[in-house]
Every structure is written in structure tokens, then in C-alpha cells.
């Protein structure tokens, strides 16, 4: 997953630097925020387009892991933008500390809360405990300057696996899933409102060329993520069929993650005012072009779930 994200980011960064003239730092910030797909967008898409179970798992797992990788690399770029020395040992150490620290924070918060959850079957208490696990792990990780995104992801994986094995009562599970579906919807809505407020009155014409180039580059970067990586596993039990690869490529939607990271770019980055509207353009392309054409693509490739009408 890490290799794919870095390949995609490299394609986009090089293109924005040489074709649009952005600085390497600005191009790198933009590249990493569009390199990873947004898990919320992808999962929501497959609720409307039920696909074969393995394809669903591939898209969901890849997007969740890439989400964490992008957030970690973004955090490293923020440190570099703040004037930190750029050397392999410094960057490598920051990546390691940010990643492992986030994972440790997620486990440190969620595991004790699951022990408490195992002592009650009250659905409201259990929903509250999962909320504490998510936001508590994020805040703990951010306090120690590690990855809050990886902390939240780790907490979610622990609750969804260890918690589902017995700590969370059977009666509460549907309620917890409904609550987090709504929370995801609400978070996405707030991100789009924030980006709309930030860009209100911003002229779009000056960045149209950059947006068009960025859309093409993001699709090329996505291809660099999917096809070469899938090729490496072609002779193994993990081989990904060609039809799956096409869906993984075209279904690499961008959403709240890209917009949230765009708003978090330091003001010291010269291209920040251009990055935000260009990121919005890529998200709009993902939602209205890729998202609306996913159903016909899945049906054409005959990848609908067996119990679904074609």
C-alpha cells in the first residue's frame, strides 16, 4: 500500500512541478493529499453498487490503509515546511515515530475501553465507548505529535475485530454501525461546507489549467498505484483479476480526506491558495464523473454480486 501511494504521489508531484511550475514542496503537499483514496467515499459507493465480496474487500482495505499512509507522509511534509532538516535519517525517523506512535496510541486507548464495554450491554454506553476510543486515540496521538489518523484507524480495527468477538454485545452492533454511518456522513458534510466557505469568492478561472492537468495526473498516478502493484502478484494466490484492477483504478475516488488535508496545508507553502481549489476540482471530478459511472462500469465488467440483478 505504501509503495502504491508513493508511486502515485511521485507522478503527481513531478507533473505539477514541471508542467504547472509549482515548487517541489507545494507539489509534494498536493500530490500526497490526492494520492490516497477516501475510504468513506469508496464504501458509500459500494452500498449503491453491490460488487463481488473480494473486490469490495480489496477496495475497502486498500483505501483504509492508504488513508493512514497519506496522513503520515503529510505530517512529515508539515515538519519539513516548518524548516526541519531534510535528510534521509531525519525523514525516516519521523515517519517511523509518527506511524508507530499513532498505532500505539490507538491500541492504548481502545483496548482498555473494550474491557469496560464487555461489562455492559447498554447500547448507549457502548456507542459512547466506541466514540471515546476513536476520538481519545486521535487526541492522544496528536498530543505526542504522532499520527492521529493511524491512531483512529487502529482503534477502529481493534473495535471491529476484538470488540466484535465478544466485548460489544450482539444487540448493540447494529446501533453502533448506524451511529458511525451517520458520523461519517456528518464529517463529510462539514468538510465540504468548510471548503466551500474557504473558497467562496475565489476566482476559478486562474486555476482551471492547473485543475485540468491535476485531474489527468491524478488518474495517471492512480494507474501507477494499481497496475504495477497488481502485476507483482500475478503469479501468486493473491493475483488480482484484470477486471478488478480496472475498477480499483476508476473507483479511486477522492473525498473528505483530500479536502481536509488541503485545508491543513501550512500558510508558508506558496501554492496553498491554488492547492485548495484544485483539490476541490479533483474531488468534484471523482464524485460526479467517476462516482456516477461506477455502476455502468461494474455491470459491463460483470462484477455485480451474485445475488444482485444485472
C-alpha positions as CSV (number, residue, x, y, z in Angstrom):
1,X,0.0,0.0,0.0
2,X,2.8,2.4,0.9
3,X,4.6,1.8,-2.4
4,X,1.4,2.5,-4.4
5,X,0.7,5.7,-2.5
6,X,4.3,6.9,-3.0
7,X,4.2,6.0,-6.8
8,X,1.0,7.9,-7.3
9,X,2.4,10.9,-5.3
10,X,5.6,10.9,-7.3
11,X,3.7,11.0,-10.6
12,X,1.5,13.9,-9.5
13,X,4.3,15.9,-7.8
14,X,6.6,15.7,-10.8
15,X,3.8,16.7,-13.2
16,X,2.7,19.7,-11.1
17,X,6.3,20.9,-10.7
18,X,7.4,20.6,-14.3
19,X,4.1,21.3,-16.1
20,X,2.5,24.0,-13.8
21,X,5.6,25.3,-12.2
22,X,4.8,24.7,-8.6
23,X,7.6,24.4,-6.0
24,X,8.6,20.9,-5.0
25,X,7.2,21.4,-1.6
26,X,3.8,22.7,-2.8
27,X,3.7,19.9,-5.5
28,X,4.5,17.3,-2.8
29,X,1.8,18.5,-0.5
30,X,-0.8,18.4,-3.3
31,X,0.4,15.0,-4.6
32,X,0.1,13.3,-1.2
33,X,-3.4,14.6,-0.5
34,X,-4.7,13.3,-3.8
35,X,-2.6,10.1,-3.9
36,X,-4.8,8.1,-1.5
37,X,-8.5,7.3,-2.0
38,X,-11.0,8.2,0.6
39,X,-12.5,5.2,2.4
40,X,-15.8,6.9,3.3
41,X,-16.4,7.7,-0.4
42,X,-15.5,4.3,-1.6
43,X,-17.5,2.4,1.0
44,X,-20.6,4.6,0.3
45,X,-20.2,4.0,-3.4
46,X,-20.3,0.2,-2.9
47,X,-23.5,0.5,-0.9
48,X,-25.1,1.7,-4.1
49,X,-23.2,-0.7,-6.4
50,X,-23.0,-4.1,-4.6
51,X,-20.0,-5.9,-6.0
52,X,-18.3,-9.3,-5.5
53,X,-17.1,-9.7,-1.9
54,X,-13.4,-9.9,-2.7
55,X,-13.5,-6.8,-4.8
56,X,-15.3,-5.0,-2.0
57,X,-12.7,-6.1,0.5
58,X,-9.8,-5.1,-1.8
59,X,-11.2,-1.6,-2.3
60,X,-12.1,-1.0,1.4
61,X,-8.8,-2.4,2.8
62,X,-6.7,-0.5,0.3
63,X,-8.4,2.8,0.9
64,X,-8.3,2.5,4.7
65,X,-4.6,1.7,4.7
66,X,-3.7,4.3,2.1
67,X,-5.6,6.9,4.2
68,X,-3.1,6.3,7.0
69,X,-0.1,6.4,4.8
70,X,-1.1,9.7,3.2
71,X,-1.7,11.2,6.6
72,X,1.7,10.2,7.9
73,X,3.6,11.5,4.8
74,X,1.6,14.7,5.1
75,X,2.7,15.1,8.7
76,X,6.3,14.7,7.6
77,X,5.9,17.4,5.0
78,X,4.4,19.7,7.6
79,X,7.6,19.3,9.6
80,X,9.7,20.0,6.5
81,X,7.7,23.1,5.7
82,X,8.4,24.3,9.3
83,X,12.1,24.4,8.5
84,X,13.3,20.9,9.7
85,X,16.4,19.5,8.1
86,X,15.7,17.3,5.1
87,X,17.9,14.2,5.4
88,X,17.1,10.5,5.0
89,X,17.7,9.7,8.7
90,X,15.6,12.7,9.9
91,X,12.7,11.9,7.5
92,X,12.9,8.1,8.1
93,X,12.9,8.6,11.9
94,X,9.9,11.0,11.7
95,X,8.0,8.5,9.5
96,X,8.7,5.7,11.9
97,X,7.8,7.6,15.1
98,X,4.7,9.1,13.5
99,X,3.4,5.7,12.3
100,X,4.3,3.5,15.3
101,X,3.3,6.2,17.8
102,X,-0.2,6.5,16.1
103,X,-0.7,2.7,16.2
104,X,0.4,2.5,19.8
105,X,-2.0,5.4,20.8
106,X,-4.9,3.6,19.1
107,X,-4.2,0.4,20.9
108,X,-3.5,2.1,24.3
109,X,-6.9,3.8,24.3
110,X,-9.2,1.2,22.6
111,X,-8.2,-1.9,24.4
112,X,-9.0,-0.7,28.0
113,X,-12.3,0.7,26.7
114,X,-13.2,-2.6,25.3
115,X,-12.7,-4.2,28.7
116,X,-15.2,-1.7,30.1
117,X,-17.6,-2.4,27.2
118,X,-17.5,-6.1,28.0
119,X,-19.2,-5.3,31.4
120,X,-22.3,-3.7,29.9
121,X,-24.9,-4.4,27.2
122,X,-26.3,-0.9,27.2
123,X,-26.2,0.3,23.6
124,X,-25.8,4.0,24.5
125,X,-22.9,3.2,26.8
126,X,-21.2,1.0,24.1
127,X,-21.7,3.7,21.4
128,X,-20.1,6.2,23.8
129,X,-17.2,3.9,24.5
130,X,-16.5,3.5,20.7
131,X,-16.7,7.2,20.4
132,X,-14.1,7.6,23.2
133,X,-11.9,5.0,21.5
134,X,-11.9,6.9,18.2
135,X,-11.5,10.5,19.4
136,X,-9.5,9.6,22.5
137,X,-6.9,7.8,20.5
138,X,-6.7,10.6,18.0
139,X,-6.2,13.2,20.6
140,X,-3.6,11.2,22.4
141,X,-1.6,10.6,19.2
142,X,-1.8,14.3,18.3
143,X,-0.7,15.3,21.8
144,X,2.5,13.4,21.3
145,X,2.9,14.6,17.7
146,X,2.2,11.2,16.1
147,X,-0.4,10.2,13.6
148,X,-4.0,10.8,14.8
149,X,-5.3,9.2,11.7
150,X,-3.4,6.0,12.2
151,X,-4.5,6.0,15.9
152,X,-8.1,6.3,14.9
153,X,-7.7,3.6,12.2
154,X,-6.0,1.3,14.7
155,X,-8.8,1.9,17.3
156,X,-11.4,1.1,14.6
157,X,-9.7,-2.1,13.6
158,X,-9.4,-3.2,17.2
159,X,-13.1,-2.4,18.0
160,X,-14.2,-4.0,14.8
161,X,-12.3,-7.3,15.4
162,X,-11.6,-7.7,19.1
163,X,-14.8,-5.9,20.1
164,X,-17.0,-7.8,17.7
165,X,-15.6,-11.1,19.2
166,X,-17.4,-10.5,22.4
167,X,-16.8,-7.2,24.1
168,X,-19.6,-5.5,22.1
169,X,-23.0,-7.1,22.7
170,X,-24.8,-8.5,19.7
171,X,-27.8,-6.2,20.4
172,X,-25.6,-3.1,20.2
173,X,-23.8,-3.8,17.0
174,X,-26.4,-2.6,14.5
175,X,-26.8,0.6,16.6
176,X,-23.1,1.2,16.6
177,X,-22.8,0.8,12.9
178,X,-25.8,3.1,12.2
179,X,-24.2,5.7,14.6
180,X,-20.9,5.6,12.8
181,X,-22.5,5.7,9.4
182,X,-24.2,9.0,10.4
183,X,-21.0,10.3,12.0
184,X,-19.2,9.7,8.7
185,X,-21.9,11.4,6.7
186,X,-21.8,14.4,9.1
187,X,-18.0,14.7,8.9
188,X,-18.1,14.6,5.1
189,X,-20.7,17.3,5.1
190,X,-18.8,19.6,7.4
191,X,-15.6,19.2,5.3
192,X,-17.5,20.2,2.1
193,X,-19.1,23.2,3.9
194,X,-15.6,24.3,5.2
195,X,-14.0,24.0,1.8
196,X,-17.0,25.9,0.3
197,X,-16.6,28.7,2.8
198,X,-12.9,28.9,2.3
199,X,-13.3,29.1,-1.4
200,X,-16.3,31.5,-1.6
201,X,-15.4,34.3,-3.9
202,X,-12.2,32.7,-5.1
203,X,-11.8,33.1,-8.9
204,X,-11.8,29.7,-10.5
205,X,-10.6,30.7,-14.0
206,X,-6.9,31.2,-12.9
207,X,-6.7,27.6,-11.7
208,X,-8.6,25.9,-14.5
209,X,-5.5,24.9,-16.3
210,X,-3.9,23.6,-13.1
211,X,-7.1,21.7,-12.2
212,X,-7.3,20.0,-15.7
213,X,-3.6,19.0,-15.5
214,X,-4.1,17.8,-11.9
215,X,-7.1,15.6,-12.8
216,X,-5.1,13.9,-15.6
217,X,-2.1,13.4,-13.4
218,X,-4.2,12.0,-10.6
219,X,-5.6,9.4,-12.9
220,X,-2.1,8.5,-14.2
221,X,-0.9,8.3,-10.6
222,X,-3.8,6.1,-9.7
223,X,-2.9,3.8,-12.6
224,X,0.7,3.7,-11.3
225,X,-0.7,2.6,-7.9
226,X,-2.9,-0.2,-9.2
227,X,-1.5,-1.9,-12.3
228,X,2.3,-2.2,-11.4
229,X,1.5,-3.4,-7.9
230,X,-1.1,-5.9,-9.2
231,X,1.4,-7.1,-11.8
232,X,3.9,-8.0,-9.0
233,X,1.3,-10.5,-7.6
234,X,0.2,-12.0,-10.9
235,X,1.8,-15.4,-10.3
236,X,0.7,-15.8,-6.7
237,X,-2.5,-16.7,-4.9
238,X,-3.1,-13.0,-4.3
239,X,-3.4,-12.4,-8.1
240,X,-5.9,-9.6,-8.8
241,X,-8.0,-10.2,-12.0
242,X,-7.8,-7.6,-14.7
243,X,-11.4,-6.5,-14.3
244,X,-10.8,-5.9,-10.6
245,X,-7.8,-3.7,-11.5
246,X,-10.0,-1.5,-13.8
247,X,-12.5,-1.0,-11.0
248,X,-9.7,-0.2,-8.5
249,X,-8.3,2.3,-10.9
250,X,-11.5,4.1,-11.9
251,X,-13.0,3.7,-8.4
252,X,-10.2,5.5,-6.7
253,X,-12.4,8.3,-5.5
254,X,-11.1,11.4,-3.6
255,X,-13.3,13.0,-1.0
256,X,-13.1,14.4,2.5
257,X,-9.6,13.3,3.1
258,X,-8.2,15.3,0.3
259,X,-10.2,18.4,1.2
260,X,-9.3,18.1,4.9
261,X,-5.6,17.8,4.2
262,X,-5.8,20.7,1.7
263,X,-7.2,23.0,4.5
264,X,-4.4,21.8,6.8
265,X,-1.5,22.9,4.5
266,X,0.7,25.5,6.3
267,X,0.3,29.1,5.2
268,X,4.0,29.2,4.4
269,X,3.5,27.0,1.4
270,X,3.4,29.4,-1.6
271,X,0.9,27.4,-3.6
272,X,-1.6,26.9,-0.8
273,X,-4.2,29.3,-2.3
274,X,-4.1,27.3,-5.5
275,X,-4.0,23.8,-4.0
276,X,-7.3,24.2,-2.2
277,X,-9.5,24.9,-5.3
278,X,-7.5,22.4,-7.4
279,X,-8.1,19.7,-4.8
280,X,-11.8,20.6,-4.8
281,X,-11.9,20.2,-8.6
282,X,-10.4,16.7,-8.3
283,X,-12.9,15.8,-5.6
284,X,-15.7,17.1,-7.8
285,X,-14.4,15.1,-10.8
286,X,-14.3,12.0,-8.6
287,X,-17.8,12.4,-7.3
288,X,-19.6,13.5,-10.4
289,X,-17.7,11.7,-13.2
290,X,-16.1,8.6,-11.6
291,X,-18.8,8.0,-9.0
292,X,-21.7,8.3,-11.4
293,X,-20.1,6.0,-13.9
294,X,-19.1,3.3,-11.5
295,X,-22.4,1.3,-11.7
296,X,-22.3,1.0,-15.6
297,X,-18.6,0.0,-15.4
298,X,-19.2,-2.7,-12.8
299,X,-22.2,-4.1,-14.8
300,X,-20.2,-4.0,-18.0
301,X,-17.4,-6.0,-16.4
302,X,-19.9,-8.4,-14.9
303,X,-18.7,-7.8,-11.3
304,X,-22.1,-7.4,-9.6
305,X,-22.6,-9.6,-6.6
306,X,-24.2,-12.9,-7.5
307,X,-27.5,-12.1,-5.7
308,X,-27.9,-8.8,-7.4
309,X,-29.8,-8.3,-10.7
310,X,-27.6,-7.1,-13.6
